[in-house]
Amino acid sequence: MSAAAAAAPQYPSVLRPASAPAPGINRLALALAGTSTGLLIYVVLSPKRYPPHYFDKQFITVDEWIQQGVGNFEYYCPEKGATFPPYKWLDRLPDLSQHNNHTADVLRRNPGLYDELKRRATENGVNLGKGIKTGIDNISAQVDEQVGVVAGDAESYSTFRELFDEIISRLHAYPKDGCQPHDFHSEKLTDARIDPLGKCVLSCTIRVVRSLEGFNLPPSLSFEDRREVERVIAAALAGLDGVSKGTYYPLPGSLSYTDTTLSKSEEARLKEEGLLMPEPASTIVLSSGIGRHWPDGRGIFSSAQRDVYIWVNNSDHMEIFAKARGDDVKGSFERLMRMVGDLEKGLRDQECSFAHDDHLGYVSTCPSNLGTGLRISLEMRLPNLMDRPDFRDILGKLGLRMMVTEASTNVCSVENTHTMGLTEVQLTNDFMRSCTKLVGLEARLEEGIDVDDEVRAMFSDK
């Protein structure tokens, strides 16, 4: 072995598959990147590109189980049970009897489905194992409704239709032959206030996800393509003017975009307001492949008014959201759709477009976000309703679900359950009516009025 080869860093076997470059290959330089949270990355540069093949342990301060999922390769961490091989055809799947996600349940109920699909692959090389790894690795759901599968590209939804159609039906009650409608006209939204007294609703967030046509989705994006997605989106954002004008910032530690940097004060503000893209400290995220190459090729756009934000290359190519204090759903919807429209025009100037399908609607990594890609959430103070044992059942009947919040035991975040089958306007109006119902129930409980009959009547309605 040459002296140069002997001095080269040795790849941990768990991170280097057979296709990884040999340790003796010439390297150009070392780059040290850091984030305010302490994730320091030692990157070996190759002559032609900058793939983070190797992380030197002396510079790593995050837990080992996270390190295994932020490099070049698929997540493998026996400590966390993340051992499912995405590119190997198994004779049979592991025992799924204790798994509690939709994908595991579908595969359990259809024993021959894995064998039927496991040898298929999209034109981009995305196979079934890559998509279901997160659902196989994670036995217990870390969220209320874990899907357990991701799409590596838009074609995955047709190549593995037998699996995705069943999951989409479960998530959205959406038919296999459905055609997704759209309506972005904010003037069609109700003017009625959800919380006219301002006692219950603390804040409002409306978000849509969008993907770029012609690129793999984040779980299967190559290092170079992730940077290209960022370049295209950043160029489109740079051309915005008027109320949509703003600034794109790369995540701290990313070396892919150098036109701007995120100041410590701005980073602290975004983090405090829950707007900073979270690090991939979840086995669900890491097993999906979304954390690879972190934080390279990722960033956040902030409008000049600080009321619309865009995450780039998180779980989707774009997550666009508008925030407001109080219950201003209609105003937030209007600002959001204006930004989406302006961004779409900017992408056309870059000879690019949103990925869309007549049946699926806007393409997303997760089946739970297909169709409109629209999520509306309100942070609400509902102490009396939250004390009821049937609170989640009430939410479900109203087409809502509760998301965990650390703000207070009396505060919860509620959002729409479905994103498919109805237009953006229909979903938003339905959401506003449902949240108005919650505010009314809370007000009556606050006054000491029994609402049991009212709740029973809700469940008796067909």
C-alpha positions as a Markdown table, in Angstrom:
| # | Residue | x | y | z |
|---|---|---|---|---|
| 1 | Met | 0.0 | 0.0 | 0.0 |
| 2 | Ser | 1.3 | 3.4 | -0.9 |
| 3 | Ala | 2.1 | 6.1 | 1.8 |
| 4 | Ala | -0.7 | 8.2 | 0.4 |
| 5 | Ala | -3.2 | 5.4 | 0.6 |
| 6 | Ala | -2.1 | 4.5 | 4.1 |
| 7 | Ala | -2.6 | 8.1 | 5.2 |
| 8 | Ala | -6.0 | 8.5 | 3.6 |
| 9 | Pro | -9.0 | 8.3 | 6.0 |
| 10 | Gln | -10.5 | 4.8 | 6.3 |
| 11 | Tyr | -14.2 | 4.5 | 5.6 |
| 12 | Pro | -16.3 | 2.9 | 8.4 |
| 13 | Ser | -17.6 | -0.3 | 6.8 |
| 14 | Val | -21.2 | 0.7 | 7.6 |
| 15 | Leu | -20.9 | 3.8 | 5.5 |
| 16 | Arg | -19.0 | 2.5 | 2.5 |
| 17 | Pro | -20.7 | 0.1 | 0.1 |
| 18 | Ala | -18.8 | -1.8 | -2.6 |
| 19 | Ser | -19.3 | 1.2 | -5.0 |
| 20 | Ala | -17.7 | 3.7 | -2.6 |
| 21 | Pro | -14.3 | 5.1 | -3.8 |
| 22 | Ala | -11.2 | 3.3 | -2.4 |
| 23 | Pro | -9.4 | 5.1 | 0.4 |
| 24 | Gly | -6.3 | 5.7 | -1.8 |
| 25 | Ile | -8.1 | 7.9 | -4.4 |
| 26 | Asn | -6.6 | 11.4 | -4.6 |
| 27 | Arg | -8.5 | 14.0 | -2.6 |
| 28 | Leu | -8.2 | 17.7 | -3.2 |
| 29 | Ala | -9.1 | 19.3 | 0.1 |
| 30 | Leu | -10.8 | 19.1 | 3.4 |
| 31 | Ala | -13.8 | 21.3 | 4.3 |
| 32 | Leu | -15.1 | 21.9 | 7.8 |
| 33 | Ala | -18.7 | 23.0 | 8.1 |
| 34 | Gly | -20.6 | 23.7 | 11.3 |
| 35 | Thr | -24.0 | 24.6 | 12.6 |
| 36 | Ser | -25.0 | 26.5 | 15.7 |
| 37 | Thr | -26.4 | 23.2 | 17.1 |
| 38 | Gly | -23.0 | 21.6 | 17.1 |
| 39 | Leu | -23.1 | 19.4 | 14.0 |
| 40 | Leu | -19.6 | 19.6 | 12.6 |
| 41 | Ile | -18.9 | 17.9 | 9.3 |
| 42 | Tyr | -15.5 | 16.8 | 8.0 |
| 43 | Val | -15.9 | 16.4 | 4.2 |
| 44 | Val | -13.5 | 14.7 | 1.8 |
| 45 | Leu | -13.5 | 16.4 | -1.6 |
| 46 | Ser | -13.0 | 14.3 | -4.7 |
| 47 | Pro | -11.3 | 15.9 | -7.8 |
| 48 | Lys | -14.6 | 16.3 | -9.7 |
| 49 | Arg | -17.2 | 16.9 | -7.0 |
| 50 | Tyr | -17.9 | 17.4 | -3.4 |
| 51 | Pro | -19.7 | 14.3 | -2.0 |
| 52 | Pro | -19.5 | 14.0 | 1.8 |
| 53 | His | -18.3 | 10.4 | 1.6 |
| 54 | Tyr | -16.7 | 10.4 | 5.1 |
| 55 | Phe | -17.2 | 12.0 | 8.4 |
| 56 | Asp | -14.2 | 12.2 | 10.7 |
| 57 | Lys | -15.3 | 11.2 | 14.2 |
| 58 | Gln | -13.0 | 13.8 | 15.9 |
| 59 | Phe | -15.3 | 16.5 | 14.4 |
| 60 | Ile | -18.6 | 14.9 | 15.0 |
| 61 | Thr | -20.6 | 16.0 | 18.1 |
| 62 | Val | -24.0 | 14.5 | 17.4 |
| 63 | Asp | -25.0 | 11.0 | 18.3 |
| 64 | Glu | -23.6 | 8.2 | 16.3 |
| 65 | Trp | -27.1 | 7.0 | 15.2 |
| 66 | Ile | -27.7 | 10.4 | 13.5 |
| 67 | Gln | -24.3 | 10.4 | 11.8 |
| 68 | Gln | -25.2 | 7.2 | 10.0 |
| 69 | Gly | -27.9 | 8.9 | 8.0 |
| 70 | Val | -26.5 | 12.2 | 7.0 |
| 71 | Gly | -23.7 | 11.0 | 4.7 |
| 72 | Asn | -23.8 | 9.6 | 1.2 |
| 73 | Phe | -25.3 | 6.2 | 1.8 |
| 74 | Glu | -28.5 | 4.6 | 3.1 |
| 75 | Tyr | -29.2 | 4.6 | 6.8 |
| 76 | Tyr | -27.8 | 1.5 | 8.6 |
| 77 | Cys | -27.9 | 1.6 | 12.4 |
| 78 | Pro | -28.5 | -1.7 | 14.3 |
| 79 | Glu | -28.8 | 0.3 | 17.5 |
| 80 | Lys | -32.0 | 1.8 | 16.2 |
| 81 | Gly | -33.2 | -1.3 | 14.3 |
| 82 | Ala | -32.5 | 0.3 | 11.0 |
| 83 | Thr | -31.1 | -2.6 | 9.1 |
| 84 | Phe | -33.5 | -3.2 | 6.2 |
| 85 | Pro | -31.5 | -3.4 | 3.0 |
| 86 | Pro | -33.2 | -1.2 | 0.4 |
| 87 | Tyr | -31.4 | -2.6 | -2.6 |
| 88 | Lys | -31.6 | -6.3 | -1.9 |
| 89 | Trp | -34.5 | -8.6 | -2.8 |
| 90 | Leu | -35.4 | -10.6 | 0.3 |
| 91 | Asp | -37.1 | -14.0 | 0.1 |
| 92 | Arg | -39.5 | -12.7 | 2.7 |
| 93 | Leu | -40.0 | -9.6 | 4.7 |
| 94 | Pro | -39.1 | -9.3 | 8.4 |
| 95 | Asp | -41.8 | -10.0 | 11.0 |
| 96 | Leu | -44.2 | -7.1 | 10.8 |
| 97 | Ser | -46.7 | -8.2 | 13.4 |
| 98 | Gln | -45.6 | -5.5 | 15.8 |
| 99 | His | -45.4 | -2.7 | 13.3 |
| 100 | Asn | -48.0 | 0.0 | 13.4 |
| 101 | Asn | -47.8 | 2.0 | 10.2 |
| 102 | His | -50.0 | 1.9 | 7.1 |
| 103 | Thr | -47.4 | 0.3 | 4.9 |
| 104 | Ala | -46.6 | -2.6 | 7.2 |
| 105 | Asp | -50.3 | -3.2 | 7.7 |
| 106 | Val | -51.0 | -3.3 | 3.9 |
| 107 | Leu | -48.0 | -5.7 | 3.4 |
| 108 | Arg | -49.2 | -7.9 | 6.3 |
| 109 | Arg | -52.7 | -8.1 | 4.9 |
| 110 | Asn | -51.4 | -8.9 | 1.4 |
| 111 | Pro | -48.6 | -11.4 | 1.9 |
| 112 | Gly | -47.8 | -11.7 | -1.8 |
| 113 | Leu | -47.6 | -8.0 | -2.5 |
| 114 | Tyr | -43.9 | -7.7 | -1.6 |
| 115 | Asp | -42.9 | -10.5 | -4.0 |
| 116 | Glu | -45.0 | -9.0 | -6.7 |
| 117 | Leu | -43.4 | -5.6 | -6.5 |
| 118 | Lys | -39.8 | -6.1 | -5.2 |
| 119 | Arg | -38.2 | -6.6 | -8.6 |
| 120 | Arg | -39.8 | -3.5 | -10.1 |
| 121 | Ala | -37.9 | -0.2 | -10.5 |
| 122 | Thr | -38.6 | 3.1 | -12.0 |
| 123 | Glu | -36.6 | 4.5 | -14.9 |
| 124 | Asn | -34.6 | 6.4 | -12.4 |
| 125 | Gly | -33.7 | 3.2 | -10.5 |
| 126 | Val | -36.0 | 3.7 | -7.5 |
| 127 | Asn | -37.1 | 0.3 | -6.2 |
| 128 | Leu | -39.6 | -0.9 | -3.6 |
| 129 | Gly | -37.1 | -1.5 | -0.9 |
| 130 | Lys | -36.0 | 2.1 | -1.0 |
| 131 | Gly | -39.5 | 3.3 | -0.5 |
| 132 | Ile | -40.6 | 1.0 | 2.3 |
| 133 | Lys | -37.3 | 1.0 | 4.3 |
| 134 | Thr | -38.6 | 3.7 | 6.7 |
| 135 | Gly | -41.7 | 1.7 | 7.4 |
| 136 | Ile | -39.8 | -1.5 | 8.0 |
| 137 | Asp | -37.0 | 0.0 | 10.1 |
| 138 | Asn | -39.5 | 1.8 | 12.4 |
| 139 | Ile | -41.7 | -0.6 | 14.3 |
| 140 | Ser | -43.5 | 1.9 | 16.6 |
| 141 | Ala | -45.0 | 5.1 | 15.1 |
| 142 | Gln | -43.3 | 8.3 | 16.3 |
| 143 | Val | -46.3 | 10.3 | 15.1 |
| 144 | Asp | -50.1 | 9.6 | 15.3 |
| 145 | Glu | -50.4 | 8.3 | 11.8 |
| 146 | Gln | -47.2 | 7.0 | 10.3 |
| 147 | Val | -47.4 | 6.3 | 6.6 |
| 148 | Gly | -44.3 | 4.0 | 6.4 |
| 149 | Val | -43.4 | 4.6 | 2.7 |
| 150 | Val | -41.9 | 7.4 | 0.6 |
| 151 | Ala | -41.8 | 8.0 | -3.1 |
| 152 | Gly | -38.3 | 8.4 | -4.5 |
| 153 | Asp | -39.6 | 9.9 | -7.7 |
| 154 | Ala | -43.0 | 10.7 | -9.3 |
| 155 | Glu | -42.9 | 7.5 | -11.3 |
| 156 | Ser | -42.9 | 5.5 | -8.0 |
| 157 | Tyr | -46.6 | 6.1 | -7.6 |
| 158 | Ser | -47.4 | 4.3 | -10.9 |
| 159 | Thr | -44.6 | 1.6 | -10.7 |
| 160 | Phe | -45.8 | 0.5 | -7.2 |
| 161 | Arg | -49.4 | 1.5 | -7.7 |
| 162 | Glu | -50.7 | -1.6 | -5.9 |
| 163 | Leu | -49.2 | -0.4 | -2.7 |
| 164 | Phe | -49.6 | 3.4 | -3.1 |
| 165 | Asp | -53.2 | 3.2 | -4.2 |
| 166 | Glu | -54.2 | 1.3 | -1.0 |
| 167 | Ile | -52.3 | 3.8 | 1.2 |
| 168 | Ile | -53.8 | 6.8 | -0.5 |
| 169 | Ser | -57.2 | 5.3 | -0.1 |
| 170 | Arg | -56.6 | 4.9 | 3.6 |
| 171 | Leu | -55.2 | 8.4 | 4.1 |
| 172 | His | -57.6 | 10.4 | 2.0 |
| 173 | Ala | -60.6 | 8.1 | 1.1 |
| 174 | Tyr | -59.6 | 9.0 | -2.5 |
| 175 | Pro | -60.7 | 6.7 | -5.3 |
| 176 | Lys | -58.3 | 5.0 | -7.6 |
| 177 | Asp | -59.8 | 6.7 | -10.7 |
| 178 | Gly | -60.2 | 10.1 | -9.0 |
| 179 | Cys | -59.2 | 13.4 | -10.7 |
| 180 | Gln | -57.7 | 16.0 | -8.4 |
| 181 | Pro | -59.5 | 19.4 | -8.8 |
| 182 | His | -57.9 | 22.8 | -7.9 |
| 183 | Asp | -59.1 | 26.2 | -7.0 |
| 184 | Phe | -56.8 | 28.9 | -5.7 |
| 185 | His | -59.2 | 31.9 | -5.5 |
| 186 | Ser | -59.2 | 33.3 | -2.0 |
| 187 | Glu | -62.3 | 35.5 | -2.7 |
| 188 | Lys | -64.3 | 32.2 | -2.5 |
| 189 | Leu | -63.3 | 31.7 | 1.1 |
| 190 | Thr | -65.8 | 32.5 | 3.8 |
| 191 | Asp | -65.4 | 35.9 | 5.6 |
| 192 | Ala | -66.7 | 34.5 | 8.9 |
| 193 | Arg | -64.2 | 34.6 | 11.7 |
| 194 | Ile | -63.2 | 31.4 | 13.4 |
| 195 | Asp | -62.6 | 33.0 | 16.8 |
| 196 | Pro | -64.2 | 36.5 | 16.8 |
| 197 | Leu | -63.4 | 37.0 | 20.5 |
| 198 | Gly | -59.8 | 36.0 | 20.1 |
| 199 | Lys | -59.8 | 33.7 | 23.1 |
| 200 | Cys | -58.9 | 30.3 | 21.4 |
| 201 | Val | -56.8 | 30.7 | 18.3 |
| 202 | Leu | -53.2 | 31.8 | 18.9 |
| 203 | Ser | -51.7 | 31.5 | 15.4 |
| 204 | Cys | -52.4 | 30.2 | 11.9 |
| 205 | Thr | -50.1 | 28.4 | 9.4 |
| 206 | Ile | -51.0 | 27.4 | 5.9 |
| 207 | Arg | -48.5 | 25.3 | 3.9 |
| 208 | Val | -48.3 | 23.6 | 0.5 |
| 209 | Val | -45.6 | 21.3 | -0.8 |
| 210 | Arg | -44.3 | 21.4 | -4.4 |
| 211 | Ser | -41.8 | 19.3 | -6.3 |
| 212 | Leu | -39.9 | 20.1 | -9.5 |
| 213 | Glu | -40.7 | 18.2 | -12.7 |
| 214 | Gly | -37.8 | 16.1 | -14.0 |
| 215 | Phe | -36.0 | 15.5 | -10.7 |
| 216 | Asn | -36.0 | 12.6 | -8.2 |
| 217 | Leu | -37.7 | 13.4 | -4.9 |
| 218 | Pro | -35.5 | 14.1 | -1.8 |
| 219 | Pro | -35.2 | 10.5 | -0.6 |
| 220 | Ser | -33.5 | 9.5 | -3.9 |
| 221 | Leu | -31.9 | 12.8 | -4.9 |
| 222 | Ser | -28.2 | 12.5 | -5.8 |
| 223 | Phe | -25.8 | 15.0 | -4.3 |
| 224 | Glu | -25.4 | 16.9 | -7.6 |
| 225 | Asp | -29.2 | 17.0 | -8.3 |
| 226 | Arg | -30.0 | 18.3 | -4.9 |
| 227 | Arg | -27.7 | 21.2 | -5.6 |
| 228 | Glu | -29.3 | 21.7 | -9.0 |
| 229 | Val | -32.8 | 21.7 | -7.4 |
| 230 | Glu | -31.6 | 24.4 | -5.0 |
| 231 | Arg | -29.9 | 26.4 | -7.8 |
| 232 | Val | -33.1 | 26.4 | -9.9 |
| 233 | Ile | -35.4 | 27.4 | -7.0 |
| 234 | Ala | -33.0 | 30.0 | -5.7 |
| 235 | Ala | -32.8 | 31.6 | -9.2 |
| 236 | Ala | -36.6 | 31.7 | -9.4 |
| 237 | Leu | -36.8 | 33.3 | -6.0 |
| 238 | Ala | -34.2 | 35.9 | -6.9 |
| 239 | Gly | -36.4 | 37.1 | -9.7 |
| 240 | Leu | -39.4 | 37.8 | -7.5 |
| 241 | Asp | -40.6 | 41.4 | -6.8 |
| 242 | Gly | -43.3 | 43.2 | -5.0 |
| 243 | Val | -44.7 | 41.6 | -1.9 |
| 244 | Ser | -43.2 | 38.3 | -2.9 |
| 245 | Lys | -39.7 | 39.6 | -2.9 |
| 246 | Gly | -37.4 | 38.3 | -0.2 |
| 247 | Thr | -34.0 | 36.6 | 0.6 |
| 248 | Tyr | -32.9 | 33.0 | 0.3 |
| 249 | Tyr | -30.5 | 31.8 | 3.0 |
| 250 | Pro | -28.5 | 28.5 | 2.9 |
| 251 | Leu | -28.6 | 26.4 | 6.0 |
| 252 | Pro | -25.6 | 26.9 | 8.3 |
| 253 | Gly | -23.0 | 24.4 | 7.2 |
| 254 | Ser | -24.1 | 24.1 | 3.6 |
| 255 | Leu | -21.4 | 24.8 | 1.0 |
| 256 | Ser | -23.7 | 24.8 | -2.0 |
| 257 | Tyr | -24.9 | 28.4 | -2.0 |
| 258 | Thr | -22.7 | 31.4 | -1.3 |
| 259 | Asp | -24.6 | 34.5 | -2.4 |
| 260 | Thr | -26.0 | 35.0 | 1.1 |
| 261 | Thr | -25.4 | 33.7 | 4.7 |
| 262 | Leu | -27.8 | 33.3 | 7.6 |
| 263 | Ser | -26.7 | 35.6 | 10.4 |
| 264 | Lys | -26.7 | 34.3 | 13.9 |
| 265 | Ser | -29.5 | 36.7 | 14.9 |
| 266 | Glu | -31.7 | 35.7 | 12.0 |
| 267 | Glu | -31.0 | 32.0 | 12.7 |
| 268 | Ala | -32.0 | 32.5 | 16.3 |
| 269 | Arg | -35.2 | 34.3 | 15.3 |
| 270 | Leu | -36.2 | 31.6 | 12.9 |
| 271 | Lys | -35.5 | 28.9 | 15.4 |
| 272 | Glu | -37.5 | 30.7 | 18.2 |
| 273 | Glu | -40.5 | 31.0 | 15.8 |
| 274 | Gly | -40.3 | 27.4 | 14.7 |
| 275 | Leu | -39.3 | 28.3 | 11.2 |
| 276 | Leu | -35.8 | 26.9 | 11.0 |
| 277 | Met | -35.6 | 23.7 | 9.1 |
| 278 | Pro | -35.2 | 20.9 | 11.7 |
| 279 | Glu | -32.1 | 18.7 | 11.6 |
| 280 | Pro | -32.9 | 15.0 | 10.7 |
| 281 | Ala | -32.8 | 13.7 | 14.2 |
| 282 | Ser | -35.5 | 11.1 | 13.6 |
| 283 | Thr | -35.1 | 7.5 | 12.5 |
| 284 | Ile | -38.2 | 7.9 | 10.3 |
| 285 | Val | -36.5 | 10.7 | 8.4 |
| 286 | Leu | -33.0 | 9.0 | 8.3 |
| 287 | Ser | -34.4 | 5.7 | 7.1 |
| 288 | Ser | -36.3 | 7.4 | 4.3 |
| 289 | Gly | -33.0 | 8.9 | 2.9 |
| 290 | Ile | -34.2 | 12.5 | 3.4 |
| 291 | Gly | -31.2 | 13.3 | 5.7 |
| 292 | Arg | -28.5 | 12.3 | 3.2 |
| 293 | His | -25.8 | 15.0 | 2.6 |
| 294 | Trp | -27.2 | 17.2 | 5.4 |
| 295 | Pro | -27.1 | 20.2 | 5.4 |
| 296 | Asp | -25.8 | 20.7 | 1.9 |
| 297 | Gly | -28.2 | 22.0 | -0.8 |
| 298 | Arg | -30.8 | 23.1 | 1.7 |
| 299 | Gly | -32.0 | 26.5 | 2.7 |
| 300 | Ile | -34.9 | 28.8 | 3.7 |
| 301 | Phe | -36.5 | 31.8 | 1.9 |
| 302 | Ser | -38.0 | 34.6 | 3.9 |
| 303 | Ser | -40.3 | 37.2 | 2.3 |
| 304 | Ala | -39.4 | 40.8 | 3.1 |
| 305 | Gln | -42.6 | 41.0 | 5.2 |
| 306 | Arg | -41.6 | 37.9 | 7.1 |
| 307 | Asp | -45.0 | 36.4 | 6.5 |
| 308 | Val | -44.2 | 33.8 | 3.9 |
| 309 | Tyr | -41.4 | 31.2 | 4.0 |
| 310 | Ile | -40.1 | 28.4 | 1.8 |
| 311 | Trp | -38.0 | 25.5 | 2.9 |
| 312 | Val | -35.9 | 24.1 | 0.1 |
| 313 | Asn | -34.9 | 20.4 | -0.1 |
| 314 | Asn | -36.3 | 19.2 | 3.2 |
| 315 | Ser | -38.8 | 16.3 | 2.8 |
| 316 | Asp | -40.0 | 17.9 | -0.5 |
| 317 | His | -38.2 | 20.2 | -2.9 |
| 318 | Met | -40.3 | 23.0 | -1.6 |
| 319 | Glu | -42.5 | 23.6 | 1.5 |
| 320 | Ile | -44.1 | 27.0 | 1.1 |
| 321 | Phe | -46.0 | 28.4 | 4.1 |
| 322 | Ala | -47.6 | 31.5 | 5.4 |
| 323 | Lys | -48.0 | 32.4 | 9.0 |
| 324 | Ala | -50.1 | 34.8 | 10.9 |
| 325 | Arg | -51.1 | 35.5 | 14.5 |
| 326 | Gly | -54.7 | 34.9 | 15.4 |
| 327 | Asp | -57.3 | 33.3 | 13.1 |
| 328 | Asp | -56.5 | 35.0 | 9.8 |
| 329 | Val | -56.8 | 31.9 | 7.6 |
| 330 | Lys | -58.2 | 33.8 | 4.6 |
| 331 | Gly | -55.4 | 36.4 | 4.6 |
| 332 | Ser | -52.8 | 33.7 | 5.0 |
| 333 | Phe | -54.3 | 31.7 | 2.2 |
| 334 | Glu | -54.2 | 34.8 | -0.1 |
| 335 | Arg | -50.5 | 35.5 | 0.7 |
| 336 | Leu | -49.6 | 31.9 | 0.2 |
| 337 | Met | -51.3 | 31.5 | -3.2 |
| 338 | Arg | -49.8 | 34.7 | -4.4 |
| 339 | Met | -46.3 | 33.4 | -3.6 |
| 340 | Val | -47.0 | 30.1 | -5.2 |
| 341 | Gly | -48.2 | 31.8 | -8.4 |
| 342 | Asp | -45.2 | 34.1 | -8.5 |
| 343 | Leu | -42.8 | 31.3 | -7.8 |
| 344 | Glu | -44.4 | 29.2 | -10.6 |
| 345 | Lys | -43.8 | 32.0 | -13.0 |
| 346 | Gly | -40.2 | 32.3 | -11.9 |
| 347 | Leu | -39.7 | 28.6 | -12.4 |
| 348 | Arg | -40.9 | 28.9 | -16.0 |
| 349 | Asp | -38.2 | 31.5 | -16.6 |
| 350 | Gln | -35.8 | 28.7 | -15.4 |
| 351 | Glu | -37.5 | 26.3 | -17.9 |
| 352 | Cys | -38.9 | 24.3 | -15.0 |
| 353 | Ser | -42.3 | 23.6 | -13.5 |
| 354 | Phe | -44.1 | 22.0 | -10.6 |
| 355 | Ala | -44.5 | 18.2 | -10.9 |
| 356 | His | -48.3 | 17.5 | -11.3 |
| 357 | Asp | -50.5 | 14.6 | -12.2 |
| 358 | Asp | -54.2 | 14.7 | -13.1 |
| 359 | His | -54.9 | 11.8 | -10.7 |
| 360 | Leu | -52.4 | 12.5 | -7.9 |
| 361 | Gly | -52.4 | 16.3 | -8.0 |
| 362 | Tyr | -49.1 | 17.9 | -6.9 |
| 363 | Val | -46.5 | 15.3 | -6.5 |
| 364 | Ser | -45.0 | 14.9 | -3.0 |
| 365 | Thr | -42.5 | 12.6 | -1.3 |
| 366 | Cys | -45.2 | 11.4 | 1.2 |
| 367 | Pro | -48.6 | 10.1 | 0.1 |
| 368 | Ser | -50.2 | 12.1 | 2.9 |
| 369 | Asn | -49.4 | 15.3 | 1.1 |
| 370 | Leu | -50.6 | 14.5 | -2.4 |
| 371 | Gly | -53.4 | 16.3 | -4.2 |
| 372 | Thr | -53.5 | 19.9 | -3.1 |
| 373 | Gly | -50.5 | 19.5 | -0.9 |
| 374 | Leu | -52.3 | 21.8 | 1.5 |
| 375 | Arg | -52.0 | 21.8 | 5.2 |
| 376 | Ile | -53.8 | 24.3 | 7.4 |
| 377 | Ser | -53.0 | 24.3 | 11.1 |
| 378 | Leu | -54.2 | 26.5 | 14.0 |
| 379 | Glu | -52.5 | 26.7 | 17.4 |
| 380 | Met | -55.5 | 26.7 | 19.7 |
| 381 | Arg | -56.1 | 27.0 | 23.4 |
| 382 | Leu | -58.8 | 24.5 | 24.2 |
| 383 | Pro | -58.4 | 23.4 | 27.9 |
| 384 | Asn | -62.0 | 22.2 | 28.4 |
| 385 | Leu | -62.2 | 20.2 | 25.2 |
| 386 | Met | -58.8 | 18.7 | 25.7 |
| 387 | Asp | -59.9 | 17.4 | 29.0 |
| 388 | Arg | -62.6 | 15.3 | 27.4 |
| 389 | Pro | -61.7 | 11.7 | 26.7 |
| 390 | Asp | -63.5 | 11.9 | 23.3 |
| 391 | Phe | -61.5 | 15.0 | 22.1 |
| 392 | Arg | -59.6 | 13.1 | 19.4 |
| 393 | Asp | -62.8 | 11.5 | 18.3 |
| 394 | Ile | -64.5 | 14.9 | 18.0 |
| 395 | Leu | -61.5 | 16.1 | 15.9 |
| 396 | Gly | -61.8 | 13.1 | 13.6 |
| 397 | Lys | -65.5 | 13.6 | 13.0 |
| 398 | Leu | -64.7 | 17.2 | 12.0 |
| 399 | Gly | -62.0 | 16.1 | 9.6 |
| 400 | Leu | -59.2 | 17.3 | 11.9 |
| 401 | Arg | -56.3 | 15.8 | 13.7 |
| 402 | Met | -54.2 | 17.0 | 16.6 |
| 403 | Met | -50.5 | 17.6 | 16.4 |
| 404 | Val | -48.3 | 17.6 | 19.4 |
| 405 | Thr | -47.2 | 21.0 | 20.8 |
| 406 | Glu | -44.8 | 21.8 | 23.6 |
| 407 | Ala | -46.3 | 25.2 | 24.3 |
| 408 | Ser | -48.7 | 24.2 | 27.0 |
| 409 | Thr | -50.9 | 21.4 | 28.2 |
| 410 | Asn | -53.9 | 23.5 | 27.4 |
| 411 | Val | -52.7 | 24.3 | 23.8 |
| 412 | Cys | -52.8 | 22.0 | 20.8 |
| 413 | Ser | -52.2 | 22.4 | 17.1 |
| 414 | Val | -55.0 | 21.1 | 14.9 |
| 415 | Glu | -54.8 | 20.5 | 11.1 |
| 416 | Asn | -56.8 | 19.1 | 8.2 |
| 417 | Thr | -56.7 | 15.3 | 7.8 |
| 418 | His | -57.1 | 15.1 | 4.0 |
| 419 | Thr | -55.4 | 16.9 | 1.2 |
| 420 | Met | -56.9 | 15.1 | -1.8 |
| 421 | Gly | -60.3 | 14.9 | -3.5 |
| 422 | Leu | -61.4 | 18.5 | -2.8 |
| 423 | Thr | -60.0 | 21.9 | -4.1 |
| 424 | Glu | -57.9 | 24.2 | -2.0 |
| 425 | Val | -60.8 | 26.5 | -1.4 |
| 426 | Gln | -63.1 | 23.6 | -0.4 |
| 427 | Leu | -60.6 | 22.2 | 2.0 |
| 428 | Thr | -60.0 | 25.6 | 3.6 |
| 429 | Asn | -63.7 | 26.4 | 4.0 |
| 430 | Asp | -64.3 | 23.0 | 5.5 |
| 431 | Phe | -61.4 | 23.5 | 7.9 |
| 432 | Met | -62.6 | 26.9 | 9.0 |
| 433 | Arg | -66.1 | 25.6 | 9.7 |
| 434 | Ser | -64.7 | 22.7 | 11.7 |
| 435 | Cys | -62.5 | 25.0 | 13.8 |
| 436 | Thr | -65.4 | 27.4 | 14.4 |
| 437 | Lys | -67.3 | 24.4 | 15.8 |
| 438 | Leu | -64.4 | 23.7 | 18.2 |
| 439 | Val | -64.4 | 27.3 | 19.4 |
| 440 | Gly | -68.1 | 27.2 | 20.0 |
| 441 | Leu | -67.9 | 23.9 | 22.0 |
| 442 | Glu | -65.0 | 25.3 | 24.1 |
| 443 | Ala | -67.0 | 28.5 | 24.8 |
| 444 | Arg | -70.0 | 26.6 | 26.0 |
| 445 | Leu | -67.8 | 24.3 | 28.2 |
| 446 | Glu | -66.2 | 27.5 | 29.6 |
| 447 | Glu | -69.6 | 28.7 | 30.6 |
| 448 | Gly | -70.4 | 25.4 | 32.3 |
| 449 | Ile | -72.9 | 24.3 | 29.6 |
| 450 | Asp | -73.1 | 20.6 | 29.0 |
| 451 | Val | -72.3 | 19.7 | 25.4 |
| 452 | Asp | -72.7 | 15.9 | 25.5 |
| 453 | Asp | -76.0 | 16.0 | 23.5 |
| 454 | Glu | -74.4 | 18.3 | 20.9 |
| 455 | Val | -71.4 | 15.9 | 20.5 |
| 456 | Arg | -73.7 | 12.9 | 20.3 |
| 457 | Ala | -75.6 | 14.6 | 17.5 |
| 458 | Met | -72.4 | 15.2 | 15.6 |
| 459 | Phe | -71.6 | 11.5 | 15.6 |
| 460 | Ser | -75.2 | 10.5 | 14.6 |
| 461 | Asp | -75.0 | 12.7 | 11.5 |
| 462 | Lys | -74.3 | 10.7 | 8.4 |
